[in-house]
Amino acid sequence: MYRRGLIAGVAALVVVALVVVVMALNRDSSLTTAVAIVPPSFPPAVSASSSPIPVASEADSAAASSGVASPVASVSVAPALPVVAFLGDDFTDGAGATSPATRWSSLVSEQYGWAEHNFGVAGTGYANGGTAGGTTYMARVAAVAAAAPVIVIVSGGRFDIESKNGPTAIKAGVTATFKALRAALPKAVIIAESPIWPLTKPPATLAVVAADVKAAVTSVGGQYLDIGEPLFGLTADFGAHTQPNDLGYAALAKAFETAYHPT
């Protein structure tokens, strides 16, 4: 009787154990199934509206592998033109020309590849300030020097002999102008043109001014250019108020180029 009860108890324990095992197996199966139905995560697809991933070029890749920066396109810069200053009267200013480009100073600058700075003022001279607001050449030296020219070309003198200034005052103005230019621009080339007279034969007093100009410019190590009287008798090359037209300025430019010999 006792044995029969023991067997029954063991059998009950076995049944309970089997039930526990079956429940455990069912639970693991459920978890496996739940995991299996969870979709894996993937990166979003790249659409036409998506930002593209930058791709290095072959040149960039080669530069990166060699440790050398990618070459940058070189920019060529034209060398600066030499600055040349022109100091003078209305013939230097270009009165009567159709445009500043056709005055003799501009024609000469184009011919030689110069950057022109024009300090011509109508009616003025070495010792003559001209009309209201005008200044003598001497009074413009500071402005000329501020342009830092490598060459200074001075022209004029006819308004000096037309003024009330006598020969002594004119000579003093001529001498002071070139001394001031040399002091302000010790390394510049200083060139003086012979005085120009329009149309008719020049008066004798103009030759006196020419002699003063030649002596003064050479005394400071400058050059004197005797260009003659290229406007003499050129009636067709003048406009109103005895001012050269474009043809007249072309004649002045040619006279300068004939006499000028660059060093």
Buried (B, 14 or more C-beta within 10 A) or exposed (E): EEEEEEEEEEEEEEEEEEEEEEEEEEEEEEEEEEEEEEEEEEEEEEEEEEEEEEEEEEEEEEBEEEEEEEEEEEEEEEEEEBBBBBBBBBBBBBBBBEEEEBBBBBBBBEEEEBBBBBBBBBBBBBBBBBEEEBBBBBBBBEEBBEBEBBBBBBBBBBBBBBBEBEEEBBBBBBBBBBBBBBEBBEEBBBBBBBBBBBBEEBEEBBEBBBEBBBBBBBEBEBBBBEBEBBBBEBEEBBBEEEBBBBEBBBBBBBBBBEBBEEE
